């Protein structure tokens, strides 16, 4: 199963709250770009989200023999447990979200993730960007 390579981020919204994870690898991003651990999420426009999420779902649908989305979540969760991917992992936002969706529900959201720069009102976007709107924006160049 090979998921598309993108410059974007997935997260979950549940009861109006963002569900996302922190990772030790973020400290390297903070040092390099002089940021602090204050996240800023920008959801992509609705159509871009639908297409991007659809692209990822299509890969899973093929990999899991055209099962329904609910069946895919169950099968992915089972597979993840077998390969010991039970805790969220850095650089696997989509997979992390699938496990979270299966275990606790919510809404899958796609867009950009940035971190607040120190001593500034600006953000550094590690995944996506403030001007990212279309599918082409989120694909590698």
C-alpha positions, -999 to 999 in steps of 0.1 A, spaced: 0 0 0 16 32 -11 0 65 0 4 97 -21 34 119 -11 20 153 -2 31 186 15 1 188 39 -13 175 71 -42 155 85 -58 158 119 -91 150 136 -117 174 149 -140 160 177 -165 180 197 -150 212 182 -114 203 195 -84 195 173 -69 161 180 -33 159 169 -1 147 184 33 161 195 65 143 187 101 146 198 111 153 162 93 187 165 122 200 186 144 199 155 118 219 136 116 244 164 154 249 165 158 252 127 130 277 122 131 294 156 96 283 166 78 273 197 53 246 203 22 266 194 4 250 165 -16 268 138 -40 248 116 -54 259 83 -80 236 69 -78 234 31 -109 246 11 -137 220 13 -133 208 -23 -95 204 -19 -101 184 13 -127 161 -4 -103 154 -33 -73 148 -11 -91 126 14 -106 108 -15 -72 101 -30 -60 85 2 -93 66 6 -89 52 -29 -56 37 -21 -70 21 10 -101 8 -8 -79 -9 -34 -55 -23 -7 -85 -37 13 -104 -53 -16 -131 -25 -20 -144 -26 15 -165 2 29 -148 30 48 -160 16 82 -146 -19 73 -114 -3 62 -110 15 95 -115 -18 114 -91 -37 91 -64 -9 93 -67 -9 130 -62 -47 132 -33 -45 108 -17 -17 128 -20 -37 160 -3 -67 144 27 -46 132 29 -28 166 18 6 153 -4 12 183 10 47 193 10 77 169 41 80 148 59 111 134 53 117 97 23 93 96 -5 118 102 -30 100 79 -24 66 95 -25 82 130 -59 97 122 -72 64 109 -65 47 142 -80 77 161 -111 76 139 -116 39 146 -110 42 183 -128 74 192 -145 89 161 -144 124 149 -140 142 116 -109 138 93 -95 172 83 -68 180 57 -48 212 54 -17 230 67 1 229 100 24 256 112 43 266 143 44 300 159 78 317 154 95 330 186 94 368 191 70 372 161 34 370 151 44 348 121 42 311 116 65 286 99 44 260 80 62 227 80 33 210 62 13 230 37 13 268 38 -8 299 44 -15 302 6 -21 265 -1 -56 262 -15 -56 237 -44 -45 200 -48 -15 212 -69 -3 234 -40 -2 203 -17 17 181 -41 55 180 -42 71 203 -67 
